[in-house]
Amino acid sequence: MARMREHTLGLQAQAGDKMAGEYLAYTLWRRAQSLRDDPSSTLFFGRIDTGAGLSSPVERHYIGRRHISDADGEPVVVDWRAGVSTPFYRASPREPMGVTLRRRFGVDRGQLTAYEDEHLAAPQDGDLPDAGHSSILAREIERPRSGPMRDIVATIQPEQDEIVRADVTTTICVQGAPGTGKTAVGLHRAAWLLYSFRDRLSRSGVLVVGPNRAFLEHVGAVLPTLGEIEVGHTTVEELTGTSRGTDSPEVATLKGDARLAQVLRRAVWSGVGRAGEALVVPRGARRWRVPEYDVQEIVDELTARGVPYQSARAMLPQRLAHAVLVRMERAGDTPDDRVQDTVARSKPVRDYAARIWPALDPAAVLYTLFSDADALATAAEDILSADEQGLLLWDRPPRSKGAARWSPADTVLLDEIANFLERTPSLGHIILDEAQDLSPMQLRAVGRRASTGSLTVLGDLAQGTTPWATRSWTESLEHLGKSGAHLEELTRGFRVPAAVLEYAARLLPRIAPDLALPESVRSNRGRLELVPAGGQLLSAVVAAARGALAGAPGTVGIIVADGEVRATARALDSGGLEHTVLGGVRATEDPAPEQAAQDQPPPRVQLVPATLAKGLEFDQVVVVEPAAIVAAEPDERTGLRRLYVVLTRAVSGLTVVHDQPLPVELRSGAMR
């Protein structure tokens, strides 16, 4: 690999022009960056031997994170995404896929420490005692967590690999229980697609859409470690625009309803007027007249074409000019296309067209709807009830559209209007995580950005924690515009230990009765401890945090209801426990102190508001006062779903500290 990097750095970017030269130089730089060695890892993690006997000589392939060739161009290590690597992940004694031997390598801090062999065609002495059970694989999966999410190229399971290698034209929806690796599968699918369809996706783009910035920071290192540095990461809120206002849950739910799309469409197209008078165009000594009924026929035809408002508006002057040219030809003239363009650009035609088809902007349309009861009633007739219209109307309208404090739900509506005006460009592929929490209107906003591309939709119906959370993936896929998508369900949990998963699953009959119960496949059942605080909640939390730190190495997440973050942070400070606070909330109003040294590792303890816990994972988790986490949500079902999310963030051990009684679903058979 060092030789390959040296060769790349020695190449000169020679091109026909400056722009092409700069692009070529950037391409070479990216190639050199991908060939940097990572001392914490190894260049390969597996090996497969295929073929046997005189007629079929043995072929040996080492599998790694990137392709490495020797001086003659022969492969030394094969990229995990290459087709020849597929049997490493999917071969089994029942279906060996031509593999005679599969070898896995154990790695510790960049050093090879062990290897395991499976003779798939004819098992031999010394093979794994349990077919398919690898202690190296188990150790890698159960390794303590520290820092952001890592790639899983060495541990991808067969059912995960099938999703990762699905064709670029296929939209897949993955219903995944906690710890099944659905987020990692989505990210690795992005890497595989870029490897297999790079030319196509480099032009159209790939985007990862997550629930919040904390989540994106947690997963943001995965694709760069796999050599993909040009994939965008964003949230739905960032995708649709900046917001300054807020809505009540009731109003936000209504604004997220798919019926609002119909209301907005009507509001946009109601801007098109009717031809109330004939079009008269002076040209030389003649005045050419197009009757209003002919103009109206042109307008009706343009509105029925299904093109965006602004595109049809741009066509109108040309269509009117064409009607004038037809009359010129009937009178014996022989005008050409240049005459039509001149007529279309003439002031009489432009002014006439602007009166019938005025320019619109999204903010003006929405401002009118929310401030004018008559305009809203016209647009929402037979769609929204009078009470629902009343919820949307402003009690005190702002002075102008520029003074409006748009909420996150409003920015999605503005995005919808913008799409009616001018079609939103489509990307090649979008990875949409935690999709169960998106409203129908948010799903539409994501879906139109993949109108000519595909999506990987990831989520868990049991983890829906918004009042508008979806109850059915079929409905979500319809709102995304991908009703024919393929649905996969992952139930085998690799990250969450059995003791934790079984405890959290007690909530499923209440929050998602139609889902299959998840199953942990880890050999280590993990640790579960329930701690009654006896009136000393914060002291018990500090003690639990000390106990978690004294256990196995790795990160410790202390998850509390959002309103209790400051009090808990003060208690940790008083107890001398160094920690960071996810989301920037601190015990005092003082700014966060700067890190003393760049090479000093961050604290192992992280204090996490419950609303930001989704998608994250910690080696040890301390959940504080489950009843408060449930009560902080608008309704009990949403609260229990939030609690389900919080309880399943642990990958080794879970401690539940409580003063108030636990939710009744968690009490039966409770253990200590």
C-alpha positions, 0 to 999 in steps of 0.5 A: 500500500505504501508503494501504491501511495508513493506511485500516486503522489509521483503522478503529475496532473496533466490535462488540456485545460486548467479546470480539468487539471485541478479536477485531476489533481484533486482526484489524485489527492483523494486517491493518495489520502485513501492509501494512508495506513491506519496503525489502529487497524489491519489491511485485511481481516479475512481470507477465502479459498475457493476451488480444489482439485486438479481441474479447479486450482485453489484461488486465495483472496484476502479481504480488506477495507480497500483494494491493494495490488502488487507491483505487477497489478495483481490483487494482494487484498480485495476490497470488501465491496468487490463481488469476489468478497461476497462469499466471505459474508454469505457462504455457509456449510449448507451453501458454501458458494464455492468456498472451501476455507474461510479464515477470520483474523483477530486484531488488537490495536493493529496487530494480528492476534489470532485466526479461525478457520472454517472448512465449509466443503469438508469440516476438519479437526480444529475447525470452529466447534459450533458451525458459524459461531466465531469467537473472533466475530463475537469479540469484535461485536462485543468490544467496548465502545469508545468514540464515534461509530466504527465500520463493521466490514469485518462483522457484516452478517449474511442478512445484512450483506444482502441489504448492503449489496442491493442494486442501486435502482432498488429502494429498501426499507429496513425495520430493525430492532435495537442493536441489529445494525440497521444504521451501519448497514445503511452506511455500508450500503452507501459505500458499496453503491459508490464503489459499484456505481461510482460514475453514476452516483458521483454525478447525482450525489449520495446523502445521509439524512439523520435525526439530529446533529449529535447522531450525525457526529456519532456516525460521521466517521464511518464512511471516511474510514471506508474511503468515501469522503464526499457523502453529505450528512444532514438532518431534515430540519437542515434540508428544508431550511432554518427555523426560528419559531415553535409549534404546539404538538397539536399544530405541528402534527396538523402541519405535518399531515399529508393533506397540507400538500393538497392545500398548498397546491391549491394555494399556489395554483390559485395564483393563476388568474383568468383572461378577462380581456383580449391580448392586443399586440401592436407591431408596425402599423398593425395591431394583432388581437388574441381573444380572451377565450383563446388566451384562456384555452392556452392558460388551461392547457398549461395548468393541466400539463403537470409542470411546476408553476414557474415553468408553466409561467415561463411558457406562457409568453411564448404560447401567447406569441405563437398565437399572434404568429398564427394570426400573422400567417393567416393574414399572409405574413411569413414570420419566423422563430425570431419574430416569435421570440421578439413578440414574446419579449415585447412589453405588451405580452410580458405585462399581459402574461404577468397579470394572468400568471404572477410571480410567487414565492413560498414565504408569500404563499404561506404568509397569506394562508396563515394570516388570511382566513378567507384565503385559507378557507378557499384552499382548504375547502373539503380538506380541513375542518373549520377547527383545523383551519383555526389551528393554522391561522395566526392569532397575531399575524406578523407585519410581513412575510419577512418578519414571520418566525417560521417553525420547523414544520413551517419550513417543510411547508415552504419546501413543499411550496418551493417544489410546486413552483420549481421542481426540486433536483433529485439525488442518486441515493439517500440513506434516511435513518430514524424514518419512523419519526418523520411526518408525512410532509417531512417524508415528502420533502425527503422523497422528492430529493430522490424522485429519480434515485433510490433510498435506503429507509431505516427505522424501528416502529417501536422507537417512534417518539414524535406525536406524528410517528408512523404506524406503518412502513407502507404509509411512509413509503407512499409518502416518500413516493416509493410504494413499491419498495422492498421491506426487510425486517432485522430482528437479530440483535448484535449490539444490545445484550440479551438481559437489556434487550429482554427487559426493554422488550417488555414495553413492546406489547404496549408500544408496537404489538405487531412487531416480532420480539427482537433476539440478542445473539451475543454470547454475553448476556450483559448486566442489568441492575435496577437501583431504587434511590430511596429519596437520594436520586442524584447521589444514587446517579453519581454512585451508579456512574462511578460503578460503571466507570469501575467496570469494563472500559468504554463509554458511559452514557447517563440518560435523563429527561431533558429537564433534569440535565442541569441538575444532574450535571451539577451533581456529577460536577460535585461528585468530581466526575469529569463528563461532557454534556450532549447538546451543549447544556451545562450545569451553569451558564458559563461557556464550556472550558476548552480542552487542555490538550489536543491529545487528551482523550475526552471524558468517558462519561457523557450526559445525554438528554433523552430526546438526543439518545436515539441512534447513539450507543454506549458501553455502559448506560445509566438511565435516570428516573424512567417515569420522568422520561415518560412524563416529559412526552405529550402522551404516555405511548410516545413516552414509553417509546422514548423509554424503549429507545433510552433503555436500548442504548447499552451494549454491555450493561444497563443500570436503571436508577429510580425514585418514582415507581417504574412503569407497570410494564417494567415491573413484572419479574423485575430483577436486581 
